[in-house]
Amino acid sequence: MGKSYVIRTYGCQMNEHDSERISGLLEADGMWRVDDETQADVIVLNTCCIRENADNKLYGALGNLKALKQVNPDLQIVVGGCLAQKDRDLIRERAAHVDVVFGTHNVDRAVELLDHAAEHGPIVEILEATARADGEAFPSALPTRREVDHASWVTVQIGCDNTCAFCIVPAVRGPEISRPFGELVAEVSELAGDGVSEITLLGQNVNSYGRDLALARRVDPHSDDQHWCGRRWLSDRRARPLFADLLRDTGAVEGIHRVRFTSPHPKDMRSETFEAMAEVPEVCEHLHFPLQSGSDRILAAMHRGYTAERYLDKLREARATIPDLAVSTDIIVGFPGETDDDFECTLELAAQAEFDSAFTFVFSPRPGTEAAEMTDDFVDHSVAVERYERLRVVVERSSLAANESRIGMTEEVIVEGPSKKDPEVLTGRTRRNTLVHFPSPTPLRTGTYAQVEVTGAGMNHLLGRLVDVTIPARHRTRIPVMSI
């Protein structure tokens, strides 16, 4: 049966997607996945260095695994991901029982590195994004073990060219590199052929996709100033593929019913993207629009590249262009130098924006970032926590109001599985990315599309009643329609 493996993932969707690739590689090599670390021959820790106390969590996990390896000397322990990219040899120095350390740019080498370690001993291999030849930055041909059958992530770019003071991503993921347009559409087509109906386009700065790509000129009989992009000609004004074009062409793939994306940067958001979201039925009515702060002074210190008013202008444009749009955001409280007045600006903007949901954080310094060096300006932790609680009240008020406004409406929901608290209750997600809990008289498989009438609301979820099981028009040859 080959070897068994366990993979533990820390961090964002990019890490989750990398873990799917690693799992796919291991299983293509004959390994099989288990949940119990004591039953595994290989344990992979795919790390993050953005989340709070990421290094402590890693070394805590490695400490626990040390005892396991003493019992089973043949156990191979692997550390990959962003923290591996950043700390490199430090991981081996602090945890000598680790067999393989690899970074974010050599995921495709996971099996070879394991084989090397088994024969020659521990190995550390970290590649920089710029060290790879053209076309090698994206392991798009790697096998993938998806966690669910109906949904998949698609990485459209790696790296980031921004210099946000609080973020370590550019240092560990490298500069922005966009995947070829046609390659992305082809991958989405393959996924659709495999039964995937929902895709999420991933990028560190996803809406800047394509600005680093130069399209080859093609001869159009009607114009000498045209460029071929996927399925359409672009004028010289748009000589590079825009993110909006990617939304249109992925949404046009037969079998794809929902298209999502994360995470965009407000400074790079263009009207063309809003228009594509409004015009392409497959693109969901949800926009994650990270604010970070409502103070112009703090936004400048963060190097965000926009002002509070500019952010609100784009938010107004999005809501005016895209009907029934839900907006979520990220906000950091207690960034170095934040005063009471700065925080009041954030409170006021959050109240004015009326976000459907928000991820709020108390600032925590990340080693290697500019903000981590601003020690003289650090905000007292108790002050930051008090501000966080005040912001939470504002955010939860708007979230509850947004969800209560849906009561009485019928929402299209994709089933994600049974509720963790009650197996007779199903959990699904609306196009606006809201979680819905509803009982079902019969089991519905994951990935089923259903019509659910909203009967109640909480701050982070909706309650509903199953009305019908419906199949999107493009899927009706695959699954029979069943009325309830």
N, C-alpha and C positions, 0 to 999 in steps of 0.2 A: 504493500500500500504506500510505500515511500515514507518520507518524514512528515511529521505534523508540525503546524506552526500556529502561533498566536500573534496578532498584531494589535497594538494599543496606539490610539491616535490622540494627540493633543493639538488643539488649535482650531483653525478656521476651515472653511470649505476647501481651500487649496490643499491643506494637509489631508483632509478626508479623501479628496480625489487622488492625491499621490498614494495614499494607502490602498485605494482600489487598484491602482497600477501595480504596486508592490505585491498585493495578494494575487493578482492575475499572473504575474511573472512566477511566483512561487508555485502556484497550482499548475501552470504550464510545464513546470519542471517536475511534476509528479507529487508535490506536497498536498496535504489536505488540512483544512482549518479546524481547530478545536477552540473551545472557550476557556478551558482549564489550563493554566500555565504549568501545573505539575504534570500534565500529559503531553506537553509540547517538546519537540526537538529543537525548534527555533522560535525565539521570541523577538519580535521587532517592536521597538519603541519609535514611533514617528513623531518628532518633537516640534514644538513651537517656541519661539522666543519673544512673542508679542504679548501673550497673556500673562497676567500677574503671577509671580513666583514660579514661572515655567521651569527655571533651573532647579529650584528646590523640589518641585514635583518629580523631575527626571531623576535627580540623585536619590530621592527617597525611594523611587521605584527600583533603581539599580541596587540600592542597599538591600531591598527585600529579595531581589533576584540573586544576590551573591550567595545567600544561604541555599537557594535552590540549586545553584551550580555546584556547590560543594557536595550536594547529594548526588547530582547527575553531571559529572565532568564533561560528558559529551554534548551537553546543552550549548547551543550557540546563541549568543545575545547580540542583537544588532541595534544600533542607534542611528537613525536617519533624520532628515528634516532640517528645519531652520536653525535650531539650537546646535545641531551637529555642524552645520555650515559655519556658524559663528564661533563656537568654542573649540572645534577641531581636536587638537591633541589634548586639550584640558580634560576631555571626557575620559580618555584612556588613562591620564595621570590620576584622576580621582576614582576611576573604576577600572582597575586592571583586568577584571574578569570580562570586560566587553570584547567581543571578537571582531566586530565590524563597525566602523563609523563611516557613513557616507552622507553627502550633502544633497541639496535640492536639485542639483543639475546632473547627477549620475544615478538617478533612480533605476534607469535601465540596466545598470550593472549589478543589481542586488544579488542575483544568483551567482554570477561570476565571483563576486567578492566573498560570498559564503564558501564557495568551493576553494578559493584561494586560502581563506582562513583555516579551513579544515586541513589543508595540506601543508601550509607554511606557517600558520600562526596568525595572530591578530593583525588587522590591516586598517589603516585610516586613509581614505581616498576622498578628497574634496576637489571638485572642479568648479571653476568660475564660469559664469554664463558666457562671458566673452571668449573663453578658451575653446568653445565648441565651434565646429565648422558650421557654415550656413546649412540649415535644414536639420541639424542635429539637436537643436535646443529643445524641441518638443518630441517626446517619445510617443507620438500619436499612434504609432503602429503597435505599441505594447498591448498585450492582452490585459483585460480589465475584469475584475470580479466585482460587479456592482452589488450594492447592498439591497437594492430593490430592482424589480424588473421593469417597472413602468417609467422610471425617472433616471436621468443621468446628468452629470456635469460634463461640460465641454470647455476645456481651457483654451481661451482665444489669445492670451498673451501671458508672458511671464515678466517679472521684474517691475520696476517703477522708476520713473524719472523725477518724481517729486522729492522735496526735501523737508517734509513735515518733521518738526523738531522732536515729536514724541515717538516717531516710528522707526523701527529698525529694518523694515522690509527692503529698502534699496541696498542695504549693506549685505543682506543674506540672499536676496533673490536676484540682485544685479539690475542692470538697466532694462528698460522696456524692450521686449522683442515680440512682435506680432506674428502670428501664424499666417501662412498664405490663405487668402480668402477661399479659393476653391477647395483647399484641403479641409477647411472647417465645414463647408457645406457638404462635402463628401462624407465626413465623419458623422454629421447629423443624419444624413440619408441612411448610412449603415445602421445607426442606432434605431432609427424608425423601422427599418426592415427587421430589426431584432425585437420589435414590440415596444420600444420606448415611445411614449406619447408626450412626455414633458422633459424639456431640457433647460438647464441653467447655464448661461454663458458666464464663465469665470475669468476674472482678471484682477490684478491688484489695483488697476485704474482702468476698468473695463471699457469705459466710454471714450478713451483715447485710442482705442484699437485702430490700427492702420496708419497712424501718422508716421510710422517709421518704414512703411512699405512704399516702394516705387513700382507702379504697375507698368508692365511692358506695353508699349504702344501697339495698337492694332489698326489696320486700315478699314475704315468704314466707307462704303460707297457714297454716303451722304455728307461726310465731313472728314476733314483732315485733322481735326482737333478733338478726337475722341479716344477714350481708353476703355478697354474691356474689363468689366468687373463682375465676375460671376455670371449673371444672366442679363446684364444691361450695359449700355454704353454710358460712360461718364464723361462730362465735358472737362475741359482743362481746369475749370474752377474746382472740380472734384477729381483731380488726377490721382488721388489715393483713395482706397476704400474707406468709407466712413462707417462708424458703428451702426448708423441707421440702415445702411445697405445690408449689413450683416443680419440685423433684426428682420428685414424684409425677406431676405433669401432663406434664412433658416426657418422662418415662419411658413414659407411656401413649400417646404419639404413635405411630400405626401406622408401622412401618418402622424405628423407632429401637431399636437393640439394646444400645448401650452409652451410658451417661451418666457423664461425669466432671465435676469442678469444681476450680477453683483461683483464688486461694489463700484459704483461710479464716483467720480469726483465732481463736485459742483462747479468748479472753475472750468471744466472741460465739457460741461453739458451744453448741447447745441439744440436749436429749434428743430433741426431735422430729426433728432432722436425722439423728441416729444411727438412730432408728426407721425413718425413710424409707429410709435406705441399706440397712437390713436387710430391709425389706418389699418394696421395689420391685426386681424381678429385673434391670431394665435398669441400675440404678445399680451401678457397679463397686465391687469390694471393695478400694478404695484410698483412703487419706486422707492428704493432705499437711497436716501439722500443725506449723507453724513454732514451734520452741522459742526460739531465739536465745541463751538462756543458762539455766544451771541454778542460778544464784545469785539469791536474792531481792533482794539489794542491787543487783545489776546490772540485773535486770528492772525494778526501780523506777526506776533511772536512765534506762533505755531508754523508760519510760512504757508498758510492755506491758500493764498492767492485770490481771496474774495473778501468782500465786506459783508456785514449783516444785511444791509439793504440789497446788495447784489444777490445774495442768497435768496432773500424773500422775493425779489423780482423773478428769479428763475422758478421758484416754487409756485408763484402766482401763474406764470406762463404754463407750467406743467398742468396745473389743475384746470386752467382755462382751455387747454388743448385736449386733455385726455379725460373723457367722461368717467365719473365714478372712481376716480383714482384714490388709492390708499397710499399714504406716505409714512415711511418709518425713517428713523435717524439714529445717529450716534452722538452722544454729548459727553465731554470730559469736564468734570468739576475739579477745581483746585489746581489747575495748571499753574506752574511757577509764575509768581507775580500777580495772580488773579486777586483783585480787590473786591470789596463788597459791591462797589459800583459796577465792576465788570460782571459779577455774578448776577446782579439785578438785570443787566442787559440780556443775559442768557434766559433768565426767568421770563422776562417780557416777550422775548422772541418765541420761546417755547409755547407760551400762552397764545400768542398771535398766530403761530403756525398751526396749532391744533393737530399735532401729529397723531396718526392712528396708533403708533407704537414707537417706543424709543428704547435704545440700549444706553443706559447711563452708567458712567464709571467715575470713581474717585481716581485722580491722577496717581499713577505709580511709575516711578522712573525705570526706564529700561536701559541697562548698561549698553553703552555704545551709541546712544542717541544724544543729540544736542541738549535736550531738556534735562537729561540726567546730570548734566554738568551745571545746571542752574541752581546749585544748592543754596546759595544766598537768598534766593527768591522762593524757596519751597514754602507752600502754605501749610500751616499747622494742621495736622491730621484731623483733630477734633473739629476744627473750623470747616474743613472740606467735607467731613461726614455730615455736619449740620446742614451745609448747603445742598448736599446730595439728597437729604431727606426732604428738603423744601422743593427741590426740583422734581423729585419722585411724585409728590402730591399733584403738581401741575400736569405732569405727563400722564399719570394714571387717570386724572379727571378727563383729559381729552380722549384717552384710549377708551374709557368706559362709555363716554358720550358717543364716540364713533361706533362702537359695537351695539349700543342700545338703539341707534338709528337704523340698524339692519333688521330689527324685530318686525316680523310680518312679511319680510321679503323672502323670495325663494332664490337660493344660491346654488350654483354649480359647484359640486364638491368632488374632489378625487379622494378615494378611500385610501388611507395610509395603514389601516389595521385596527385591531381591537384596542380599546382604552386600557391603559395599565391598571386602572382601578376597578374596572368592571368589564369582563370579557364579552358581556352581552351588549355593550355600547361600542359603537364604531367611532373612530377618529378620522377626520378628513380635513382637507384644506381648500379654501375657496380660491378663486382667481386672484382675489385681493390679499392672499397669503394669510388669512385668518383661520385659526384652528377651530373646528366644529366637532362637537360631540353629539351623537344621535343614536338612539336604539334602532335596531333593524330586526324585523321578524324572521329574516333568513340571513345566513352568512353571505357576505359579499367579499369577493377576493380583492386583495390589494391592487390598486390601479383602476378599479371600477369608477366610472363617472356616475354621480347621482345628483338628483335634484332634492334639496333639503330646505324645508321651510324653517326659518329662524324663529324660535319660540322664546329664547332667553339670551342674556348676554352677561359676561363678566369682563374684567379688565383685559384679559388675555385670551379669551375664547368666546365662542358662541355655542348655544344649545339649539338643537333642532329636531325636526320630525321628518322622517324619510317620506318623500312624496312619490318619487319615481326613480328608476334606474335608467339613465339615458346614455346613449352612445353618441359621441361626436360624429358628425356626418362622414368624416373620412374613415371611421372605424367600424362602420355598420356591417361590413362583411366579415368582421373578425369575431364579434361577440353578439349573441342574440339579445334583443331588447326584452326586458321583463318588467311588467307593470306591477305595482304594489297595491 
